[in-house]
Amino acid sequence: MPKYPFPDDMFTPPEDRPHDWPDDPELRRAVDWFKSKMTADEWEARRLTAAERLYDAALHNITDTKGRFFEARDTFGWYLFLAEANLDHVWNYEPVFGSRVIPVFKAIGRDFDALKTVVGVEDRVAEIVGKNRSQPNGGLFELLVASAYLREGAEVAFVPEQPGVAKTHDLNATIGGVTWAVECKRMEVGDTGDRERNRIRELWNPIAHHLARAGRSILAEVEFHVPPQDLPDDHLVRRVAPVALGGSQSVAWDDASSTGVVKPLDMGPVKAVLADNDLMQGSSRLMELLTGRYVRNMPYNTVLKAKFGGNPRYITDLDLAIVLRYEVTAEAAIDAKARDIFRKLREANQQLPSDRPSVVHIGFEAVEGDRIEKARYEKILTTTQRFDPEGKPLEWVYCHYFVPESPPDESWAFDETTQWAAIRPQHPMPLNKPFLIMPESADGRTGPHWQL
């Protein structure tokens, strides 16, 4: 039995697709390919689980300590749910997570015909959907890398895994008469950011709850100059007390620990939009209306007193908003989040053969701010310059920065930076067009995404 009384057409695509919601053949090819690796009944069950978890989040029924919108044991089911929702039941689409999924699926669908020719690809896809459902990012990354070599004209084959027998690389790619051993490593976002967000929540919640009881809509903007974990529990309470206690309308400060301003929040813009439209709770459009501007991947902490429509994910009216927008610029915090590639590069090198030229691809999401990625970039330069392949014929390393976002006026947007480094080069770089997700028709430029 479903947990919620979902309507019969909860997952039903529109009979007449409106002009502002066109079909997406690239995305659909990938979705259909993945769905072909399970029965219809299995997909319906996994889709229902994903939907129930999404609406658990909307109704604040999540017990997950990390507050995840999805069941971690079936992360891929969540990905596929988002992709199908974007295609056929957009009222279930979640834009923040969707911006991390849709571009990847579209890239796979774009090269679907070529990928289908790769030896071993069907087994890899089945593993992503099935036994690796809890950790699908590595398999998806392998498909993206395989596609890049196919676009260069290479002959590509997946190397069968030999668990318990031998370490193997992921792909063989033959191009220009040279067969390369290709190893792919996908780094996940670390836990440092989660701990930081939890600590800021602890610092801010006493103030937010007091303001909520007083019925005061407030916008706070804070820059932390030291790691939040190193601040006393009353750090923000002492600075915001003049506003929280009602003696002042606004307050500002600038000291060695933090810089901030707290002021009344203008509810006019959001009220004007809600007069004729609903707004998704937690969306970048809602944050833009409440704060006056949109900043990519900027973290927020919010307390809202809202009325919801028939779909509890959407706000129909808003009576109170307490918003904290913050940034942590402490060097120690930036360094902790700017994870280096050394460990992944060492693991990849151990899986490479000794009898052929090799290349390593390392991919990661750049979602914690430009300061972090600039620091990571410098770490990667240092690591690759010093890296010893210990006799392995590792010639090149490509690092792929994936930059998803969910702008107020789009369901998703995406940027990508590729950083390459020579280790022990004996041949020219195998990939001259190293972007994995951005289509070849997309505008590109020299320099990383943070140098706009």
Stockholm file with secondary structure:
# STOCKHOLM 1.0

chainA/1-452         MPKYPFPDDMFTPPEDRPHDWPDDPELRRAVDWFKSKMTADEWEARRLTAAERLYDAALHNITDTKGRFFEARDTFGWYLFLAEANLDHVWNYEPVFGSRVIPVFKAIGRDFDALKTVVGVEDRVAEIVGKNRSQPNGGLFELLVASAYLREGAEVAFVPEQPGVAKTHDLNATIGGVTWAVECKRMEVGDTGDRERNRIRELWNPIAHHLARAGRSILAEVEFHVPPQDLPDDHLVRRVAPVALGGSQSVAWDDASSTGVVKPLDMGPVKAVLADNDLMQGSSRLMELLTGRYVRNMPYNTVLKAKFGGNPRYITDLDLAIVLRYEVTAEAAIDAKARDIFRKLREANQQLPSDRPSVVHIGFEAVEGDRIEKARYEKILTTTQRFDPEGKPLEWVYCHYFVPESPPDESWAFDETTQWAAIRPQHPMPLNKPFLIMPESADGRTGPHWQL
#=GR chainA/1-452 SS CCSSCCCTTTTCCCSSCCTTSCCCHHHHHHHHHHHTTSCHHHHHHHHHHHHHHHHHHHTTCCCCTTCCSSCGGGHHHHHHHHHHHHHHCGGGCCHHHHHHHHHHHHHHHHTHHHHTTSBTHHHHHHHHHTTTTTSCHHHHHHHHHHHHHHHTTCEEEECCCBTTTBCCCSEEEEETTEEEEEEEEECCCCSHHHHHHHHHHHHHHHHHHHHHHHTCCEEEEEEESSCGGGSCTTHHHHHHHHHHTTSCSCEEEECSSEEEEEEECCCHHHHHHHTTCCEETTCHHHHHHHHSSCCTTCCEEEEEEEEECSSTTEEEEEEEEEEEEEEECCHHHHHHHSCCSHHHHHHHHHTSCSSSCEEEEEEEECCSCHHHHHHHHHHHHHHHHHCCCTTCCEEEEEEEEEEEECCTTSSCEEEEEEEEEESSCSSCCSCSSCCSSSCTTSCCCSSCTTCC
#=GC SS_cons         CCSSCCCTTTTCCCSSCCTTSCCCHHHHHHHHHHHTTSCHHHHHHHHHHHHHHHHHHHTTCCCCTTCCSSCGGGHHHHHHHHHHHHHHCGGGCCHHHHHHHHHHHHHHHHTHHHHTTSBTHHHHHHHHHTTTTTSCHHHHHHHHHHHHHHHTTCEEEECCCBTTTBCCCSEEEEETTEEEEEEEEECCCCSHHHHHHHHHHHHHHHHHHHHHHHTCCEEEEEEESSCGGGSCTTHHHHHHHHHHTTSCSCEEEECSSEEEEEEECCCHHHHHHHTTCCEETTCHHHHHHHHSSCCTTCCEEEEEEEEECSSTTEEEEEEEEEEEEEEECCHHHHHHHSCCSHHHHHHHHHTSCSSSCEEEEEEEECCSCHHHHHHHHHHHHHHHHHCCCTTCCEEEEEEEEEEEECCTTSSCEEEEEEEEEESSCSSCCSCSSCCSSSCTTSCCCSSCTTCC
//
